[in-house]
Amino acid sequence: MGEHEEIEITGAGSGLDAALASFTSDGEAAKLSAEVFASMQAHGYAHIEQPLTAQAFDAVAQQLGTITLRTDLTLTPDRSSIVYKSAEINFHQDNPTMNILGWYCVRQDALDGSMRLLDAGDVADHFSRRERQIMSSINVRCPDPGRHNPDRGLFAYFLWPLLTEKRTRIEVYYAPWLLLDAYDEEQQSALAKFAAYLRAKEANQLINIRLKAGESLFIDNNRLLHGRGAIQPASQRFLKRVWIKRQR
């Protein structure tokens, strides 16, 4: 384990010049996916430091649940989404119906390109029951993947609560640019406190992971927020991303 309780796969080449690890059986992928899931349950994320092939990463992802979307993340000037731009991406969560996000690094930015994570798993410790009730009434927009396509001028959203209280935990969904235009006074106050909570997390508990080529990262999308700093306008950074829906 590394500084952030990272998973390291043993028995494979340790350098980027070594052959990347691949699986010869579904059992090997299942074993690693179980380790990944255990790490996500404990820490909210799992960083696989030992290089894998893209096919091995995909095999692990499929063991974790149903892959609903695969995206190649590279700078693409003619695409409208911020994920294809070099600008900073603020802390947020993706589609909340997706339980797990995964990234595989094909090529990293020459200077940085780190994934920045905030763990909101302790949100119940920072807000009163009344505040959590108010936060559960705060709706945040989410792009509808079936109908939302800004590249074609199509915009469609569904609403999802900032907080969802489950039997064993509280789940969070937040994207600051997708907040509604107006909230009542209590909701505005709760949102301001939640933003301050995130700022304190960033100042004191930021998780910073710079994937190297062949490394992978999986996160609990209902618990962790993610983002990144600005990268070079001509960056060659290339990540493969998957959205995973896991049956619970």
Contacts in CASP RR format, 6 or more apart in sequence:
PFRMAT RR
TARGET T0000
AUTHOR 0000-0000-0000
METHOD contacts of the structure
MODEL  1
MGEHEEIEITGAGSGLDAALASFTSDGEAAKLSAEVFASMQAHGYAHIEQ
PLTAQAFDAVAQQLGTITLRTDLTLTPDRSSIVYKSAEINFHQDNPTMNI
LGWYCVRQDALDGSMRLLDAGDVADHFSRRERQIMSSINVRCPDPGRHNP
DRGLFAYFLWPLLTEKRTRIEVYYAPWLLLDAYDEEQQSALAKFAAYLRA
KEANQLINIRLKAGESLFIDNNRLLHGRGAIQPASQRFLKRVWIKRQR
1 7 0 8 1.000
1 8 0 8 1.000
2 8 0 8 1.000
2 49 0 8 1.000
4 43 0 8 1.000
4 45 0 8 1.000
4 47 0 8 1.000
4 207 0 8 1.000
4 209 0 8 1.000
5 39 0 8 1.000
5 42 0 8 1.000
5 43 0 8 1.000
6 39 0 8 1.000
6 46 0 8 1.000
6 47 0 8 1.000
6 48 0 8 1.000
6 49 0 8 1.000
6 209 0 8 1.000
7 35 0 8 1.000
7 36 0 8 1.000
7 39 0 8 1.000
7 46 0 8 1.000
7 47 0 8 1.000
7 48 0 8 1.000
7 49 0 8 1.000
8 48 0 8 1.000
8 49 0 8 1.000
8 50 0 8 1.000
9 21 0 8 1.000
9 32 0 8 1.000
9 48 0 8 1.000
9 49 0 8 1.000
9 50 0 8 1.000
9 52 0 8 1.000
10 50 0 8 1.000
11 21 0 8 1.000
11 50 0 8 1.000
12 18 0 8 1.000
12 20 0 8 1.000
12 21 0 8 1.000
12 50 0 8 1.000
12 51 0 8 1.000
13 19 0 8 1.000
13 20 0 8 1.000
13 21 0 8 1.000
13 50 0 8 1.000
13 51 0 8 1.000
14 50 0 8 1.000
15 51 0 8 1.000
16 51 0 8 1.000
16 212 0 8 1.000
16 213 0 8 1.000
16 214 0 8 1.000
18 51 0 8 1.000
20 51 0 8 1.000
20 52 0 8 1.000
20 53 0 8 1.000
20 56 0 8 1.000
20 214 0 8 1.000
21 50 0 8 1.000
21 51 0 8 1.000
21 52 0 8 1.000
21 53 0 8 1.000
21 56 0 8 1.000
22 52 0 8 1.000
22 53 0 8 1.000
22 55 0 8 1.000
22 56 0 8 1.000
23 29 0 8 1.000
23 32 0 8 1.000
23 56 0 8 1.000
23 59 0 8 1.000
26 59 0 8 1.000
26 63 0 8 1.000
29 56 0 8 1.000
29 59 0 8 1.000
29 60 0 8 1.000
29 62 0 8 1.000
29 63 0 8 1.000
30 63 0 8 1.000
32 48 0 8 1.000
32 60 0 8 1.000
32 63 0 8 1.000
33 60 0 8 1.000
33 61 0 8 1.000
33 63 0 8 1.000
33 64 0 8 1.000
34 63 0 8 1.000
35 46 0 8 1.000
36 46 0 8 1.000
36 48 0 8 1.000
36 60 0 8 1.000
36 64 0 8 1.000
36 218 0 8 1.000
37 46 0 8 1.000
37 64 0 8 1.000
39 45 0 8 1.000
39 46 0 8 1.000
40 46 0 8 1.000
40 100 0 8 1.000
40 218 0 8 1.000
40 219 0 8 1.000
40 220 0 8 1.000
41 220 0 8 1.000
43 119 0 8 1.000
44 119 0 8 1.000
44 121 0 8 1.000
44 219 0 8 1.000
44 220 0 8 1.000
44 223 0 8 1.000
44 224 0 8 1.000
45 117 0 8 1.000
45 207 0 8 1.000
45 209 0 8 1.000
45 217 0 8 1.000
45 218 0 8 1.000
45 219 0 8 1.000
45 220 0 8 1.000
45 224 0 8 1.000
46 217 0 8 1.000
46 218 0 8 1.000
46 219 0 8 1.000
47 209 0 8 1.000
47 211 0 8 1.000
47 215 0 8 1.000
47 216 0 8 1.000
47 217 0 8 1.000
48 57 0 8 1.000
48 60 0 8 1.000
48 215 0 8 1.000
48 216 0 8 1.000
48 217 0 8 1.000
48 218 0 8 1.000
49 215 0 8 1.000
50 215 0 8 1.000
51 212 0 8 1.000
51 213 0 8 1.000
51 214 0 8 1.000
51 215 0 8 1.000
52 60 0 8 1.000
52 104 0 8 1.000
52 214 0 8 1.000
52 215 0 8 1.000
52 216 0 8 1.000
53 214 0 8 1.000
54 104 0 8 1.000
54 106 0 8 1.000
54 240 0 8 1.000
57 104 0 8 1.000
57 214 0 8 1.000
57 216 0 8 1.000
57 240 0 8 1.000
58 67 0 8 1.000
58 104 0 8 1.000
58 242 0 8 1.000
60 216 0 8 1.000
61 67 0 8 1.000
61 102 0 8 1.000
61 218 0 8 1.000
61 242 0 8 1.000
61 244 0 8 1.000
64 100 0 8 1.000
64 218 0 8 1.000
64 244 0 8 1.000
64 246 0 8 1.000
65 100 0 8 1.000
65 244 0 8 1.000
65 245 0 8 1.000
65 246 0 8 1.000
65 247 0 8 1.000
66 244 0 8 1.000
66 245 0 8 1.000
66 246 0 8 1.000
66 247 0 8 1.000
67 242 0 8 1.000
67 243 0 8 1.000
67 244 0 8 1.000
68 98 0 8 1.000
68 145 0 8 1.000
68 243 0 8 1.000
68 244 0 8 1.000
68 245 0 8 1.000
69 98 0 8 1.000
69 145 0 8 1.000
69 241 0 8 1.000
69 242 0 8 1.000
69 243 0 8 1.000
70 240 0 8 1.000
70 241 0 8 1.000
70 242 0 8 1.000
71 83 0 8 1.000
71 240 0 8 1.000
71 241 0 8 1.000
71 242 0 8 1.000
72 238 0 8 1.000
72 239 0 8 1.000
72 240 0 8 1.000
72 241 0 8 1.000
73 83 0 8 1.000
73 84 0 8 1.000
73 103 0 8 1.000
73 237 0 8 1.000
73 238 0 8 1.000
73 239 0 8 1.000
73 240 0 8 1.000
73 241 0 8 1.000
74 84 0 8 1.000
74 236 0 8 1.000
74 237 0 8 1.000
74 238 0 8 1.000
75 84 0 8 1.000
75 85 0 8 1.000
75 86 0 8 1.000
75 231 0 8 1.000
75 233 0 8 1.000
75 234 0 8 1.000
75 235 0 8 1.000
75 237 0 8 1.000
76 84 0 8 1.000
77 84 0 8 1.000
78 151 0 8 1.000
79 151 0 8 1.000
80 150 0 8 1.000
80 151 0 8 1.000
81 150 0 8 1.000
82 89 0 8 1.000
83 89 0 8 1.000
86 230 0 8 1.000
86 231 0 8 1.000
86 232 0 8 1.000
86 233 0 8 1.000
86 235 0 8 1.000
87 230 0 8 1.000
88 228 0 8 1.000
88 229 0 8 1.000
88 230 0 8 1.000
89 227 0 8 1.000
89 228 0 8 1.000
89 229 0 8 1.000
90 176 0 8 1.000
90 177 0 8 1.000
90 227 0 8 1.000
91 116 0 8 1.000
91 118 0 8 1.000
91 174 0 8 1.000
91 176 0 8 1.000
91 198 0 8 1.000
91 202 0 8 1.000
91 225 0 8 1.000
91 226 0 8 1.000
91 227 0 8 1.000
92 174 0 8 1.000
92 175 0 8 1.000
92 176 0 8 1.000
92 177 0 8 1.000
92 178 0 8 1.000
92 225 0 8 1.000
92 226 0 8 1.000
92 227 0 8 1.000
93 172 0 8 1.000
93 173 0 8 1.000
93 174 0 8 1.000
93 175 0 8 1.000
93 221 0 8 1.000
93 222 0 8 1.000
93 224 0 8 1.000
93 225 0 8 1.000
93 226 0 8 1.000
94 101 0 8 1.000
94 221 0 8 1.000
94 243 0 8 1.000
95 142 0 8 1.000
95 143 0 8 1.000
95 145 0 8 1.000
95 221 0 8 1.000
95 243 0 8 1.000
96 142 0 8 1.000
96 160 0 8 1.000
96 164 0 8 1.000
96 171 0 8 1.000
96 173 0 8 1.000
96 221 0 8 1.000
96 222 0 8 1.000
97 245 0 8 1.000
98 221 0 8 1.000
98 243 0 8 1.000
98 244 0 8 1.000
98 245 0 8 1.000
99 220 0 8 1.000
99 221 0 8 1.000
99 222 0 8 1.000
99 244 0 8 1.000
99 245 0 8 1.000
99 246 0 8 1.000
99 248 0 8 1.000
100 218 0 8 1.000
100 219 0 8 1.000
100 220 0 8 1.000
100 221 0 8 1.000
100 243 0 8 1.000
100 244 0 8 1.000
100 246 0 8 1.000
101 218 0 8 1.000
101 219 0 8 1.000
101 221 0 8 1.000
101 226 0 8 1.000
101 241 0 8 1.000
101 242 0 8 1.000
101 243 0 8 1.000
101 244 0 8 1.000
102 216 0 8 1.000
102 217 0 8 1.000
102 218 0 8 1.000
102 219 0 8 1.000
102 241 0 8 1.000
102 242 0 8 1.000
102 244 0 8 1.000
103 115 0 8 1.000
103 211 0 8 1.000
103 216 0 8 1.000
103 217 0 8 1.000
103 218 0 8 1.000
103 239 0 8 1.000
103 240 0 8 1.000
103 241 0 8 1.000
103 242 0 8 1.000
104 214 0 8 1.000
104 215 0 8 1.000
104 216 0 8 1.000
104 239 0 8 1.000
104 240 0 8 1.000
104 241 0 8 1.000
105 211 0 8 1.000
105 212 0 8 1.000
105 213 0 8 1.000
105 214 0 8 1.000
105 215 0 8 1.000
105 216 0 8 1.000
105 238 0 8 1.000
105 239 0 8 1.000
106 213 0 8 1.000
106 214 0 8 1.000
106 238 0 8 1.000
106 239 0 8 1.000
106 240 0 8 1.000
107 213 0 8 1.000
107 236 0 8 1.000
107 237 0 8 1.000
107 238 0 8 1.000
108 210 0 8 1.000
108 211 0 8 1.000
108 212 0 8 1.000
108 213 0 8 1.000
108 237 0 8 1.000
109 231 0 8 1.000
109 232 0 8 1.000
109 235 0 8 1.000
109 236 0 8 1.000
109 237 0 8 1.000
110 232 0 8 1.000
110 235 0 8 1.000
110 236 0 8 1.000
111 231 0 8 1.000
111 232 0 8 1.000
112 210 0 8 1.000
112 229 0 8 1.000
112 231 0 8 1.000
113 210 0 8 1.000
113 228 0 8 1.000
113 229 0 8 1.000
113 231 0 8 1.000
113 235 0 8 1.000
113 237 0 8 1.000
114 208 0 8 1.000
114 209 0 8 1.000
114 210 0 8 1.000
114 228 0 8 1.000
114 229 0 8 1.000
115 208 0 8 1.000
115 209 0 8 1.000
115 210 0 8 1.000
115 211 0 8 1.000
115 217 0 8 1.000
115 226 0 8 1.000
115 227 0 8 1.000
115 228 0 8 1.000
116 202 0 8 1.000
116 206 0 8 1.000
116 207 0 8 1.000
116 208 0 8 1.000
116 226 0 8 1.000
116 227 0 8 1.000
116 228 0 8 1.000
116 229 0 8 1.000
117 206 0 8 1.000
117 207 0 8 1.000
117 208 0 8 1.000
117 209 0 8 1.000
117 219 0 8 1.000
117 224 0 8 1.000
117 225 0 8 1.000
117 226 0 8 1.000
117 227 0 8 1.000
118 198 0 8 1.000
118 201 0 8 1.000
118 202 0 8 1.000
118 205 0 8 1.000
118 206 0 8 1.000
118 207 0 8 1.000
118 224 0 8 1.000
118 225 0 8 1.000
118 226 0 8 1.000
119 201 0 8 1.000
119 205 0 8 1.000
119 207 0 8 1.000
119 223 0 8 1.000
119 224 0 8 1.000
120 172 0 8 1.000
120 174 0 8 1.000
120 198 0 8 1.000
120 201 0 8 1.000
120 223 0 8 1.000
120 224 0 8 1.000
120 225 0 8 1.000
121 169 0 8 1.000
121 170 0 8 1.000
121 172 0 8 1.000
121 223 0 8 1.000
123 132 0 8 1.000
123 163 0 8 1.000
123 170 0 8 1.000
123 172 0 8 1.000
123 197 0 8 1.000
124 132 0 8 1.000
124 170 0 8 1.000
126 197 0 8 1.000
127 135 0 8 1.000
127 190 0 8 1.000
127 193 0 8 1.000
127 194 0 8 1.000
127 197 0 8 1.000
131 190 0 8 1.000
131 193 0 8 1.000
132 163 0 8 1.000
132 165 0 8 1.000
132 170 0 8 1.000
134 186 0 8 1.000
134 187 0 8 1.000
134 189 0 8 1.000
134 190 0 8 1.000
135 161 0 8 1.000
135 162 0 8 1.000
135 163 0 8 1.000
135 190 0 8 1.000
135 194 0 8 1.000
136 161 0 8 1.000
136 162 0 8 1.000
136 163 0 8 1.000
136 164 0 8 1.000
136 165 0 8 1.000
137 161 0 8 1.000
137 187 0 8 1.000
138 161 0 8 1.000
138 162 0 8 1.000
138 163 0 8 1.000
138 183 0 8 1.000
138 187 0 8 1.000
138 190 0 8 1.000
138 191 0 8 1.000
139 159 0 8 1.000
139 160 0 8 1.000
139 161 0 8 1.000
139 162 0 8 1.000
139 180 0 8 1.000
140 159 0 8 1.000
140 160 0 8 1.000
140 161 0 8 1.000
140 162 0 8 1.000
140 173 0 8 1.000
140 174 0 8 1.000
140 175 0 8 1.000
140 178 0 8 1.000
140 179 0 8 1.000
140 180 0 8 1.000
141 157 0 8 1.000
141 158 0 8 1.000
141 159 0 8 1.000
141 160 0 8 1.000
141 175 0 8 1.000
141 178 0 8 1.000
141 179 0 8 1.000
141 180 0 8 1.000
142 157 0 8 1.000
142 158 0 8 1.000
142 159 0 8 1.000
142 160 0 8 1.000
142 173 0 8 1.000
142 175 0 8 1.000
142 178 0 8 1.000
143 155 0 8 1.000
143 156 0 8 1.000
143 157 0 8 1.000
143 178 0 8 1.000
144 156 0 8 1.000
144 157 0 8 1.000
144 158 0 8 1.000
146 156 0 8 1.000
147 154 0 8 1.000
147 156 0 8 1.000
148 154 0 8 1.000
148 155 0 8 1.000
148 156 0 8 1.000
148 157 0 8 1.000
157 178 0 8 1.000
160 173 0 8 1.000
161 173 0 8 1.000
162 172 0 8 1.000
162 173 0 8 1.000
162 174 0 8 1.000
162 191 0 8 1.000
162 194 0 8 1.000
163 170 0 8 1.000
163 171 0 8 1.000
163 172 0 8 1.000
164 170 0 8 1.000
164 171 0 8 1.000
164 172 0 8 1.000
164 173 0 8 1.000
164 222 0 8 1.000
169 223 0 8 1.000
171 222 0 8 1.000
171 223 0 8 1.000
172 222 0 8 1.000
172 223 0 8 1.000
172 225 0 8 1.000
173 222 0 8 1.000
174 194 0 8 1.000
174 198 0 8 1.000
174 225 0 8 1.000
176 195 0 8 1.000
179 191 0 8 1.000
183 191 0 8 1.000
198 225 0 8 1.000
209 217 0 8 1.000
211 217 0 8 1.000
211 239 0 8 1.000
219 226 0 8 1.000
231 237 0 8 1.000
END
